[in-house]
Amino acid sequence: KFTYLIREYIDTPNIQYYLDNKTSFSEEQVLFTLLKIAKILKELQSVDPSAFMGPIHPKYIHIDLNDILSCDSNAPLWLTSFYVSQEYHIDAIDYESPYNDMNLAILLESVSPIELTLDQTCPQSDYFYLGTTAFYMLTSTNLADTYISHSTEFERIEPLIQAKAPNTSAPMITLLKKLLARKRQDRPKDADQLIMYI
């Protein structure tokens, strides 16, 4: 096993910058972004099927705005400030912390997948984070700012999408529900299946 530190200057803004500046994204543009990231995950999984990339948040996704708006398939996209590991257990955790409440955990500036509150990660955790990013791009609302109990199996996600982005298609809502599924086995099993859903 080897660890590599790659340093590269990227002058392209991140998606968080566009969201902060009130940029609106269409469903097609959100799917375009998800597909580009899914292909990166596919490449990662071809090396190690159990690899977990880590929180994929808008501020870590760099791509030129015009490339998103035009859905340019040849456009470069960078993921920054991430880590890659296999499924793991966290050794040090404060079990008295309110952030470990089983109803909701807001970790790393986003709603976290339920398995992270149980000190676990897996490749399906990446898809949950992709779901929060897609929700943010589609609705201009950070899911972490909206209290949604894990115990509801995210059944309230559909009316929330419809309230924030009423023109969202049924297939897009289905995709988001799959990505944000409480149980990791209900999310895509791998990047190939995610690409198929997209």
Secondary structure as UniProt FT lines:
FT   HELIX           15..20
FT   TURN            21..22
FT   HELIX           27..47
FT   TURN            49..50
FT   HELIX           58..60
FT   STRAND          61..62
FT   HELIX           65..70
FT   TURN            73..74
FT   STRAND          78..79
FT   TURN            95..96
FT   HELIX           98..100
FT   STRAND          106..107
FT   TURN            108..109
FT   STRAND          110..111
FT   HELIX           114..117
FT   TURN            118..119
FT   HELIX           123..139
FT   HELIX           143..145
FT   HELIX           150..152
FT   TURN            153..156
FT   HELIX           157..164
FT   TURN            166..167
FT   HELIX           170..179
FT   HELIX           184..186
FT   HELIX           191..197
//
